[in-house]
Amino acid sequence: MRVCFRSSVQPELMDEYRRRHAAVWPEMLRALKDAGWNNYSLFLAPDGQLIGYLECEDYADAQARMALTEVNARWQADMATLFANSDVPPDEGFEILDEVFNLEDQLAAASHSTQ
């Protein structure tokens, strides 16, 4: 499944957010991959709007697997102060967005209907 989410980084802390993500801890990278977070990307807008995208078998399962790791607890605590809503751990404050269009899915559906 494809998952897209948004969150907000405090605009005055975007440089620090970028710096930390330029060199994510190797154990965090491995934990994400082991938990099933594939093709994971983050995009940051000039106003602090953060958009994330990942592919996984089951998002709830992938998120739960990350929650069990010690490195994720450390990472979330380290990142929390950079987000606009720091009352909630960053990975629990993601707003999941509905997918309304995917080119490959529609091309596949169109080719099946013309056969």
C-alpha positions in Angstrom: 0.0 0.0 0.0 1.0 3.6 -0.6 0.8 6.0 2.4 1.1 9.8 2.3 1.0 12.0 5.4 1.5 15.5 6.4 2.8 17.3 9.5 4.3 20.7 10.3 7.8 21.6 11.3 8.3 24.9 13.1 9.4 27.3 10.3 12.2 28.7 12.4 13.6 25.2 13.0 13.5 23.9 9.4 17.3 24.3 9.0 17.8 22.0 12.0 15.2 19.6 10.7 17.1 19.4 7.4 20.4 19.0 9.1 19.2 16.0 11.2 17.7 14.3 8.2 20.8 14.8 6.1 22.5 12.1 8.4 19.8 9.9 10.0 21.2 7.5 12.5 22.1 4.2 10.7 20.3 2.2 13.3 17.1 4.3 12.6 17.5 3.6 8.9 17.8 -0.1 9.5 14.8 -0.1 11.9 12.6 1.6 9.3 13.6 -0.8 6.6 13.1 -3.8 8.9 9.7 -2.6 10.0 8.6 -2.5 6.3 8.9 1.2 5.5 9.8 1.1 1.8 10.4 3.9 -0.7 10.1 6.4 2.2 10.6 10.0 1.4 10.0 13.3 3.2 9.3 16.7 1.4 9.5 20.0 3.2 7.8 23.2 2.0 9.1 26.7 2.7 6.4 27.2 5.3 7.3 24.1 7.3 4.6 21.9 5.8 6.1 18.3 5.8 4.8 15.7 3.4 5.9 12.1 3.8 5.4 9.1 1.4 6.1 5.4 2.0 5.1 2.1 0.6 4.4 -0.9 2.9 2.3 -4.0 3.2 0.2 -2.6 6.1 0.7 0.9 7.6 -0.7 0.1 11.0 1.6 -2.9 11.3 4.7 -1.0 10.0 4.0 1.8 12.5 3.5 -0.6 15.3 6.8 -2.4 14.5 8.6 0.9 14.7 7.0 1.8 18.0 8.6 -1.4 19.5 12.1 -0.2 18.7 14.3 1.6 21.2 15.9 3.7 18.4 12.5 5.0 17.4 11.7 6.2 20.9 15.1 8.1 21.0 14.6 9.5 17.5 11.0 10.7 18.2 12.1 12.3 21.5 15.0 14.0 19.7 12.7 15.3 16.9 9.7 16.3 18.9 10.7 19.9 19.6 11.1 20.7 15.9 7.4 20.1 15.2 4.5 22.6 15.5 2.5 20.2 17.6 5.1 19.0 20.1 2.5 17.6 22.5 2.4 14.4 20.5 5.4 12.3 19.3 6.0 13.3 15.7 5.2 9.8 14.3 1.9 9.8 16.1 0.9 13.2 14.8 0.9 12.4 11.1 -2.3 13.3 9.3 -2.8 10.5 6.7 -4.0 11.8 3.3 -6.4 9.9 1.1 -5.0 8.8 -2.3 -7.3 10.1 -5.0 -5.3 9.3 -8.1 -2.5 6.9 -9.1 -1.3 6.8 -12.7 -0.3 3.1 -12.7 -3.5 1.9 -11.1 -5.7 3.8 -13.7 -3.6 2.7 -16.6 -3.9 -0.9 -15.5 -7.7 -0.5 -15.0 -8.0 1.2 -18.5 -6.0 -1.6 -20.2 -8.2 -4.3 -18.6 -11.4 -2.5 -19.7 -10.2 -2.3 -23.3 -9.3 -5.9 -23.7 
